[in-house]
Amino acid sequence: MPTPPLLLAVLATLAAAAHPSCSPGPDPSGKCQRLASTHSDTCVDLHLRTCADAAYNQTSFPTPLEHRSWEAVESSPEYILLGVLHFLLEGQCNPDLRLLGCSVLVPRCEGGHTQRPCRHVCEGLREACQPAFDAIDMAWPYFLDCARYFTPEEEGCYDPLEQLRGDLDAEEALPSGLPPTFIHFAHHSYAQMARVLKRTAARCSQVAKTYSIGRSFEGKDLLVIEFSSRPGQHELMEPEVKLIGNIHGNEVAGREMLIYLAQYLCSEYLLGNPRIQRLLNTTRIHLLPSMNPDGYEVAAAEGAGYNGWISGRQNAQNLDLNRNFPDLTSEYYRLASTRGVRTDHIPISQYYWWGKVAPETKAIMKWIQTIPFVLSASLHGGDLVVSYPFDFSKHPHEEKMFSPTPDEKMFKLLARAYADVHPMMMDRSENRCGGNFLKHGSIINGADWYSFTGGMSDFNYLHTNCFEITVELGCVKFPPEEALYGLWQHNKEPLLNFLEMVHRGIKGVVTDKYGKPVKNARILVKGIRHDVTTAPDGDYWRLLPPGSHIVIAQAPGYSKVMKRVTIPLRMRRAGRVDFILQPLRTGPKNFLPGPSRASPWSQNSQGEAAQLDFEPPRARRQPASGSKPWWWSYFTSLTPYKPRWLLKY
């Protein structure tokens, strides 16, 4: 694997900083003889650059790793590792691992006593981060041995990660005299956003909760608030829908709309609004206000009115997250030219993982493979229009070319569900923002607008069951604060109307003759070359436009079942269509060839469900016999002490 230039530069910088000058004459072993240092058991000020943001400011010598001076710490391979883990793991588990390592490398000291970090913190982090080490063929560092260097809570310990979320947990009081239903129409920093979401979830704890789907490159939680009658779990035949904002860091209107929407849903539910109560009791809604919190910080530093067209657009790795997903659309066009081959649930090519994949992108992919999403919208800024897949032209050299999916009719209905109730999108003036889309009804096929590859919407449709549209909320990417209330008024009803669209079409359960759910059964619709699959509980949802459809359910080892369904024009609730599959007596039937379903659930040769890992192929690839991983040579060039404890084989 080629070494990233940025990593090389960082390693070189660390090498220069890690080797303090030697005293005259090396020792007999040839190692650099360090200048003498005063040893003390008393607390001394902590001044290590890599550990500058630790939750304490004093340490003591000798350390648990027997380092007796700052020079010994700074030249150690353990310290060098902490400085580059951020880049080696491509932002995953950052800064948690670095702070955990600091708690061992330079332990906390207060009142002349050294305090040890808590074992449960180490164990939780190892469970979450071990796959990231496996992906680069690196062993778990010995000095993060949870049993050896960490202490049980009952023996007295501290949480080295406490400061990470200290400002997020602090309660921010509302202005005096304002009701708890008050929405502050202002821009929110990352910490303010997290506090609002957590406070909202606490107010509506019976229907809401927050969770993180991963971390940004700079270590910020990608925080989601969900609403459901049973938050935290999938309910049988309850559809799942997600709204994502701020994929481009400088396009901030979507971020604020979702923060306001979360507060609105909570308040209206508590006030007894029948529409909102019905929506939350029948739907599981996930709101991710900021997919790119690092980029937002860059844009917010310039502020509204001063932000450029691209400042903060990318993530901290300078990657455009809406160009960073696997290009499955090209593979779709190749497969579509062959009759009888499946063109849905296209797997990710192993070559994709050899490129630069942002941790934010990985988090989204893992998220949509864990939860059976039916519907999604990504909120952007820069124009006023709703676009839908495909975003990549069927002729790659055509910058603008109408390129529909097999579900063109349904996607147009979804796009219109948003645009048709948006007052500015329906404004007949061609001189307004987005006026050039007026002849299209303020909706457009993505590739017919402009073609690009690696987009999130195409990936959702071709890799999972999820239908995703893109909403451009306005021509100003970072609107001034005084414009936010008006934006909310324009988008509140479109957002609610779109969420309700998840109940269009049909839904049901696929079982065998004994009533046992059939996982990963395929739901086909004649005339639409795009199948959906059943969730682990055997339930499915198929978004369909009004009209008559022939629907087929089939699974390996079962005979297929066909039903004709008619969806009335004004039907607003999904029709219930269940299937009972009978086992085949003469062995498995041959199904359409094509790519296997790449999701957390797949079928083995016996037709049973087996869970798959989401880790990239290199996570399971061992180096050739006798060879070392790609990162090994850099560590050995930085220090004479070879960290063989990082080798797995």
C-alpha positions in Angstrom: 0.0 0.0 0.0 1.6 3.4 -0.9 2.4 5.6 2.0 0.3 8.7 2.3 2.5 11.8 1.9 0.8 13.5 4.8 1.7 10.6 7.1 5.3 10.7 5.9 5.5 14.4 6.7 4.0 13.9 10.2 6.3 11.1 11.0 9.3 13.1 9.9 8.2 16.0 12.1 7.8 13.7 15.1 11.2 12.1 14.5 12.8 15.6 14.7 11.0 16.4 17.9 11.4 13.0 19.5 15.2 12.9 19.6 16.6 15.5 22.1 20.3 16.2 21.8 22.8 13.6 23.1 25.4 14.3 25.8 29.1 14.0 24.5 29.9 10.4 23.6 27.4 7.6 23.1 27.1 4.8 25.6 28.9 1.4 25.0 25.7 0.0 23.3 25.8 2.7 20.7 22.5 4.3 21.9 22.2 8.0 22.3 23.2 9.0 25.9 20.5 11.3 27.3 21.2 14.3 29.3 20.9 13.8 33.0 17.4 14.4 34.5 16.3 15.0 38.0 14.2 12.1 39.3 11.4 13.0 41.7 8.4 11.2 43.1 6.5 14.5 43.5 4.0 15.8 41.0 5.5 17.8 38.1 3.7 19.8 35.5 2.7 18.0 32.3 4.2 19.5 29.2 4.0 16.8 26.5 2.6 18.2 23.2 0.8 15.0 22.4 -0.9 14.9 25.8 -1.6 18.6 26.1 -5.4 18.1 26.2 -5.4 15.4 28.9 -7.9 15.8 31.7 -5.1 16.6 34.2 -2.0 18.8 34.2 0.5 17.0 36.5 2.3 13.7 36.3 5.2 11.9 38.2 8.3 9.8 37.5 9.0 7.0 37.2 6.0 6.2 35.0 4.3 2.7 34.8 6.5 2.1 31.8 9.7 2.8 33.8 10.4 6.1 32.0 12.3 8.3 34.4 12.5 11.6 32.4 10.8 13.7 29.8 13.5 12.7 27.4 12.9 9.0 27.9 9.2 9.5 27.3 9.5 11.6 24.2 12.0 9.2 22.5 10.0 6.1 23.3 8.2 4.2 20.6 5.0 4.3 22.7 5.0 8.1 22.6 5.8 8.1 18.8 2.9 5.7 18.3 0.4 7.9 20.1 1.4 10.8 17.9 0.7 9.0 14.6 -2.2 6.7 15.5 -4.5 9.5 14.3 -3.2 9.1 10.8 -2.6 5.3 10.8 -6.2 4.6 11.8 -7.5 7.3 9.4 -9.1 9.2 12.3 -10.9 6.3 13.9 -11.0 6.2 17.7 -9.4 9.7 17.9 -8.7 11.3 20.3 -9.8 8.6 22.7 -6.9 6.2 22.1 -4.3 9.0 22.4 -5.8 10.2 25.7 -6.0 6.6 27.0 -2.3 6.0 26.1 -1.3 9.3 27.8 -3.0 8.1 31.0 -0.4 5.2 31.1 2.6 6.9 29.5 2.4 10.0 31.8 0.0 9.0 34.7 -2.2 11.5 36.5 -0.7 12.9 39.7 -2.6 14.9 42.4 -1.5 15.8 45.9 1.6 13.7 45.6 -0.3 10.5 44.6 -0.4 8.9 41.2 -3.9 7.8 40.1 -4.6 5.0 37.7 -7.2 5.1 34.9 -10.3 2.9 35.0 -10.3 -0.5 33.5 -13.8 -0.4 32.1 -12.9 2.6 30.0 -10.0 0.7 28.5 -12.1 -2.4 27.8 -14.9 -0.4 26.1 -12.4 1.4 23.9 -10.6 -1.8 23.0 -13.9 -3.5 21.9 -14.7 -0.5 19.7 -11.2 0.1 18.2 -9.8 -3.4 17.8 -11.2 -3.7 14.2 -9.3 -0.5 13.2 -6.0 -2.1 14.3 -6.9 -5.3 12.5 -7.4 -3.3 9.4 -3.8 -2.3 9.2 -2.4 -5.6 10.6 -1.3 -4.0 13.9 -1.4 -5.6 17.3 -3.1 -3.9 20.2 -0.4 -1.9 22.0 0.9 -3.7 25.1 0.8 -0.6 27.2 -3.0 -0.5 26.7 -3.3 -3.9 28.4 -6.5 -3.3 30.3 -5.8 -5.8 33.1 -2.2 -4.7 33.7 -2.2 -0.9 33.5 -5.8 -0.1 34.5 -7.7 -0.4 37.7 -11.3 -1.6 38.6 -13.7 1.1 39.8 -14.0 -0.4 43.2 -10.3 0.2 43.8 -10.5 3.8 42.9 -9.7 5.1 39.5 -10.5 8.0 37.1 -11.9 8.3 33.6 -9.1 9.6 31.2 -11.8 10.5 28.7 -14.0 12.6 31.0 -12.9 15.9 29.5 -13.9 14.8 26.0 -17.5 15.3 26.7 -17.4 17.5 29.7 -18.6 20.6 27.8 -21.2 18.6 26.0 -22.9 17.3 29.2 -23.0 20.8 30.9 -26.6 22.1 30.9 -27.1 25.4 29.2 -29.9 27.3 30.9 -32.7 28.8 28.7 -33.3 32.6 29.0 -35.5 33.3 32.0 -39.2 33.3 31.4 -39.1 31.1 28.3 -41.0 27.8 28.1 -39.1 24.6 27.5 -40.8 24.4 24.1 -38.8 27.5 23.0 -36.6 27.1 19.9 -33.6 29.4 19.7 -33.2 30.2 16.0 -29.5 30.6 16.0 -26.4 28.9 14.7 -25.1 26.2 17.0 -21.5 25.3 17.7 -20.7 21.6 18.0 -21.0 21.7 21.8 -24.2 23.6 21.7 -25.7 21.2 19.1 -24.8 18.2 21.3 -26.4 19.9 24.4 -29.6 20.7 22.6 -30.0 17.2 21.2 -29.3 15.6 24.6 -31.6 18.0 26.4 -34.3 17.3 23.9 -33.9 13.5 24.3 -34.1 13.9 28.0 -37.3 15.9 27.8 -38.9 13.2 25.6 -37.1 10.2 27.0 -40.2 8.0 26.3 -39.8 8.6 22.5 -36.3 9.9 22.0 -32.7 9.1 22.6 -29.3 10.1 21.2 -26.5 7.9 20.0 -23.3 8.2 18.0 -22.6 6.4 14.7 -18.9 7.0 14.9 -16.3 9.8 15.0 -15.2 12.5 12.6 -11.5 12.6 11.6 -10.8 15.1 14.4 -12.7 12.9 16.9 -16.1 14.6 17.2 -19.1 12.2 17.7 -21.4 12.0 14.7 -24.4 12.5 17.0 -27.9 11.2 16.0 -31.2 11.8 17.8 -33.9 9.2 17.1 -37.6 9.3 17.7 -39.8 6.2 18.0 -42.4 4.7 20.3 -39.6 2.4 21.5 -36.3 4.3 21.0 -33.2 2.2 20.6 -34.8 -0.8 18.8 -36.4 -1.8 15.6 -40.1 -2.7 15.8 -41.7 -5.1 13.5 -43.1 -3.4 10.3 -42.2 0.1 11.7 -40.3 1.8 8.8 -37.0 3.6 9.4 -36.2 7.0 7.9 -33.1 9.2 8.2 -32.4 12.9 7.6 -28.7 14.0 7.2 -27.4 17.5 7.3 -24.1 19.3 6.8 -22.3 16.7 4.7 -20.5 19.7 3.3 -19.3 21.7 6.3 -20.1 25.1 4.9 -23.7 24.2 4.0 -25.2 24.8 7.4 -28.9 25.4 6.8 -29.6 21.7 6.9 -27.7 21.3 10.2 -29.9 24.0 11.8 -33.2 22.7 10.3 -32.6 19.3 11.9 -31.7 20.7 15.3 -35.0 22.7 15.1 -36.9 19.7 13.8 -35.8 17.6 16.8 -37.0 20.2 19.3 -40.3 20.6 17.4 -41.0 16.9 17.3 -40.4 16.6 21.0 -42.5 19.7 22.0 -45.4 18.9 19.7 -45.5 15.3 20.9 -45.7 16.4 24.5 -48.3 19.0 23.7 -50.5 16.2 22.1 -50.3 17.2 18.5 -52.1 14.2 16.8 -50.1 14.4 13.6 -46.8 14.3 15.4 -47.9 11.6 17.9 -49.1 9.5 15.0 -45.8 10.0 13.1 -43.6 9.1 16.1 -45.7 6.2 17.1 -45.6 4.6 13.7 -42.2 5.6 12.4 -38.6 5.4 13.6 -36.9 8.7 12.7 -33.2 9.3 12.8 -31.8 12.8 12.6 -28.0 13.4 12.0 -27.7 17.2 12.0 -23.9 17.2 11.1 -22.1 14.6 9.1 -19.1 16.9 8.8 -18.6 18.7 12.1 -14.9 19.3 11.4 -15.7 21.2 8.2 -18.3 23.2 10.0 -15.8 24.5 12.4 -13.7 25.8 9.5 -16.7 27.5 8.0 -18.0 28.9 11.3 -14.6 30.4 12.0 -15.2 32.7 9.0 -18.8 33.2 9.9 -22.0 33.9 8.0 -21.5 36.5 5.2 -17.8 36.0 5.2 -17.6 32.3 4.4 -16.4 31.4 0.9 -18.1 29.1 -1.5 -15.8 26.2 -0.6 -14.2 27.1 2.8 -15.0 24.2 5.1 -16.8 22.1 2.4 -14.4 19.1 2.9 -13.7 17.2 6.0 -10.4 17.5 7.9 -8.7 15.2 5.4 -9.7 17.6 2.6 -12.1 15.0 1.3 -15.5 15.9 -0.3 -17.7 13.4 1.6 -20.3 13.4 -1.1 -17.7 12.1 -3.6 -16.2 9.6 -1.2 -18.7 6.7 -1.4 -18.1 3.7 -3.6 -19.0 4.2 -7.2 -21.6 1.5 -7.6 -23.4 3.4 -10.4 -20.8 2.5 -13.0 -21.1 -1.1 -12.0 -24.9 -0.8 -12.2 -24.7 0.4 -15.8 -22.4 -2.5 -16.6 -24.7 -5.1 -15.0 -27.9 -3.5 -16.5 -26.7 -4.4 -20.0 -26.8 -8.1 -19.2 -30.3 -9.6 -19.1 -31.3 -11.6 -16.0 -28.5 -10.2 -13.7 -29.4 -8.5 -10.5 -28.7 -4.8 -10.3 -29.6 -4.2 -6.7 -27.5 -4.6 -3.4 -24.3 -4.3 -5.4 -21.3 -5.2 -3.2 -18.4 -2.8 -2.6 -15.3 -3.6 -4.7 -12.2 -4.5 -2.7 -10.3 -1.8 -4.6 -12.4 0.9 -3.1 -10.7 0.3 0.3 -7.3 1.0 -1.1 -8.3 4.6 -1.7 -8.7 7.3 1.0 -12.0 6.6 2.8 -13.0 9.1 5.4 -14.1 7.9 8.9 -17.3 9.9 8.4 -18.0 7.9 5.2 -17.3 4.6 6.9 -19.6 5.5 9.8 -22.5 6.2 7.4 -22.0 3.0 5.5 -21.9 1.0 8.6 -25.0 2.8 9.9 -27.1 2.1 6.8 -26.1 -1.6 6.9 -27.0 -1.9 10.5 -30.5 -0.4 10.3 -33.0 -1.3 7.6 -33.6 2.2 6.3 -36.4 2.7 3.8 -36.2 6.5 3.1 -33.6 9.2 3.5 -32.9 12.8 2.6 -29.6 14.7 2.5 -29.8 18.4 3.2 -27.5 20.7 1.2 -27.2 24.4 0.3 -26.2 26.5 -2.7 -29.4 26.3 -4.7 -33.1 25.7 -4.3 -34.2 22.4 -5.8 -34.8 18.7 -4.9 -32.7 16.2 -6.9 -32.9 12.4 -7.0 -30.8 9.5 -8.3 -29.0 8.7 -10.4 -26.4 11.4 -9.8 -23.9 9.8 -12.2 -24.6 9.9 -15.9 -25.1 6.6 -17.8 -22.6 8.0 -20.3 -19.6 9.0 -18.1 -18.4 11.8 -20.4 -21.7 13.5 -20.5 -21.8 16.2 -17.8 -25.5 16.6 -18.0 -27.7 13.7 -19.0 -31.1 12.4 -17.8 -30.1 9.1 -16.0 -33.2 7.6 -14.3 -33.2 4.6 -11.8 -35.7 1.8 -12.3 -37.8 3.6 -9.6 -38.0 6.9 -11.5 -41.7 7.3 -10.8 -41.3 6.8 -7.1 -38.3 9.1 -6.8 -40.3 11.9 -8.6 -43.1 11.4 -6.1 -40.6 11.7 -3.2 -39.0 14.8 -4.6 -42.4 16.4 -5.2 -43.5 15.6 -1.7 -40.9 18.1 -0.5 -41.0 20.7 -3.3 -44.7 20.9 -3.7 -45.3 22.2 -0.2 -42.2 24.5 -0.1 -43.4 28.0 -0.6 -40.2 29.3 -2.2 -39.8 26.3 -4.5 -43.4 26.9 -5.8 -42.8 30.7 -6.3 -43.4 31.3 -10.0 -40.7 34.0 -10.3 -37.8 32.9 -12.5 -35.5 35.6 -11.0 -35.6 34.0 -7.6 -33.0 31.6 -6.2 -33.6 28.3 -8.0 -35.8 29.9 -10.6 -34.0 28.1 -13.4 -35.6 24.8 -12.1 -39.1 26.2 -12.2 -39.9 24.5 -15.5 -39.1 21.2 -13.8 -41.3 21.9 -10.8 -38.2 22.5 -8.7 -37.2 18.9 -8.9 -34.6 17.3 -11.2 -32.7 14.1 -11.9 -29.3 14.5 -10.4 -27.3 13.6 -13.5 -29.5 15.8 -15.6 -28.4 18.8 -13.4 -24.7 17.8 -13.2 -23.0 14.4 -13.1 -20.7 13.2 -10.4 -19.6 9.9 -9.0 -19.1 8.7 -5.4 -22.4 10.3 -4.1 -24.3 9.1 -1.0 -27.7 8.9 -2.7 -26.6 6.6 -5.4 -24.8 4.4 -2.9 -28.0 4.2 -0.7 -30.1 3.0 -3.6 -27.7 0.5 -5.1 -26.3 -1.0 -1.9 -29.3 -1.1 0.4 -33.1 -0.9 0.4 -33.0 2.9 1.1 -34.3 5.5 -1.3 -32.5 8.9 -0.8 -33.1 12.3 -2.3 -31.0 15.5 -2.0 -32.5 18.8 -0.9 -30.8 22.1 -1.7 -32.3 24.5 0.8 -31.2 27.9 -0.6 -28.6 29.8 -2.5 -26.8 31.0 0.6 -24.7 28.2 2.0 -24.0 29.9 5.4 -27.1 32.2 5.9 -27.1 34.9 8.5 -28.7 34.2 11.8 -31.7 36.5 11.1 -32.6 34.3 8.1 -32.9 31.1 10.0 -36.4 31.5 11.3 -37.7 32.1 7.8 -35.8 29.1 6.5 -37.5 27.0 9.3 -40.9 28.3 8.3 -40.3 27.4 4.7 -39.0 23.9 5.4 -41.0 22.7 8.5 -43.9 21.4 6.4 -41.8 19.9 3.6 -39.7 18.0 6.2 -42.8 16.5 7.9 -44.5 15.7 4.5 -41.4 13.9 3.4 -41.1 11.9 6.6 -44.7 10.7 6.1 -43.9 9.5 2.6 -42.1 6.5 4.2 -45.6 5.0 4.6 -46.4 4.9 0.9 -46.4 1.6 -1.0 -46.6 -1.8 0.7 -45.2 -3.5 3.7 -45.5 -6.9 5.2 -43.8 -10.0 6.7 -42.4 -13.0 4.9 -42.6 -16.2 6.8 -42.3 -20.0 6.2 -45.3 -22.3 6.7 -44.5 -22.5 10.4 -44.6 -18.8 10.9 -40.9 -18.4 11.2 -39.6 -15.2 9.6 -37.6 -15.6 6.4 -34.5 -13.3 6.4 -33.2 -11.8 3.2 -36.1 -12.9 1.1 -36.3 -10.9 -2.1 -39.3 -8.7 -2.9 -39.6 -8.2 -6.6 -42.0 -6.0 -8.5 -42.6 -6.8 -12.2 -41.5 -4.1 -14.5 -39.1 -2.5 -11.9 -35.7 -4.0 -12.0 -34.8 -3.3 -8.4 -35.5 -5.7 -5.5 -35.7 -5.0 -1.8 -34.9 -7.6 0.9 -36.5 -8.6 4.2 -35.0 -7.5 7.5 -33.9 -10.1 10.1 -37.4 -10.2 11.5 -38.8 -11.0 8.1 -40.4 -7.6 7.6 -40.1 -5.5 4.5 -41.2 -2.2 3.0 -41.5 -1.4 -0.7 -42.0 2.2 -1.7 -44.3 2.1 -4.8 -46.3 4.7 -6.8 -50.1 4.4 -7.1 -51.3 1.7 -9.6 -51.5 -2.0 -10.0 -48.3 -4.1 -9.4 -47.4 -7.7 -9.5 -45.3 -8.4 -6.4 -43.2 -11.6 -5.9 -41.5 -12.9 -2.8 -38.8 -15.6 -3.1 -35.9 -17.0 -1.1 -33.4 -19.8 -1.5 -35.0 -23.2 -0.7 -38.6 -21.9 -1.0 -41.1 -21.7 -3.9 -41.9 -18.1 -4.9 -45.2 -16.5 -4.2 -46.8 -14.0 -6.5 -49.6 -11.4 -5.6 -51.3 -8.6 -7.5 -51.7 -5.4 -5.5 -53.4 -2.2 -6.3 -52.4 1.0 -4.6 -55.1 3.7 -4.7 -54.1 7.2 -5.8 -54.8 8.9 -2.5 -53.7 6.0 -0.2 -51.4 7.5 2.4 -50.7 4.4 4.6 -48.7 1.4 3.3 -50.9 -1.6 2.4 -50.2 -4.8 4.2 -49.1 -7.6 1.9 -47.7 -10.7 3.7 -46.2 -13.8 2.1 -46.0 -17.4 3.3 -43.3 -19.3 1.5 -43.4 -23.1 1.1 -40.2 -25.2 1.1 -39.1 -26.7 -2.1 -39.2 -30.5 -2.2 -36.7 -31.0 -5.0 -33.8 -28.9 -3.7 -32.9 -25.3 -4.1 -34.1 -23.4 -7.1 -31.7 -21.5 -9.3 -32.1 -17.7 -8.9 -31.0 -14.9 -11.0 -27.2 -14.6 -11.1 -25.5 -11.4 -10.0 -23.7 -9.8 -7.1 -24.4 -11.2 -3.7 -26.1 -9.0 -1.2 -23.4 -7.0 0.7 -25.0 -6.2 4.0 -24.7 -7.2 7.6 -26.9 -10.2 6.7 -26.2 -12.7 4.0 -27.2 -16.3 3.3 -24.9 -19.3 3.6 -25.1 -22.4 1.4 -27.9 -23.8 3.5 -30.0 -20.7 3.0 -29.5 -19.6 6.7 -28.7 -16.0 7.6 -25.1 -15.3 8.6 -23.8 -11.9 9.8 -21.0 -10.4 7.8 -18.2 -8.1 9.0 -18.2 -4.6 7.5 -14.4 -4.3 7.7 -12.5 -3.7 4.4 -10.8 -6.7 2.9 -7.4 -5.7 4.1 -8.6 -6.3 7.7 -8.5 -10.0 7.0 -5.4 -10.1 4.8 -2.2 -11.3 6.4 1.2 -10.2 5.1 3.2 -12.7 3.2 5.4 -15.0 5.3 8.4 -13.2 6.7 7.2 -9.7 5.5 6.3 -6.8 7.7 3.3 -4.5 7.5 3.7 -1.3 5.4 4.0 0.9 8.5 6.9 -1.0 10.1 9.8 0.7 8.3 8.7 4.1 9.5 8.8 3.1 13.2 12.2 1.5 12.8 13.5 4.6 11.1 12.3 6.9 13.9 13.8 5.1 16.9 16.5 2.5 17.5 14.1 0.6 19.6 12.0 -1.7 17.3 8.5 -2.0 18.6 8.0 -5.7 17.9 5.0 -5.7 20.2 3.1 -4.0 17.4 3.5 -7.0 15.1 0.7 -9.6 15.0 2.5 -12.3 13.1 
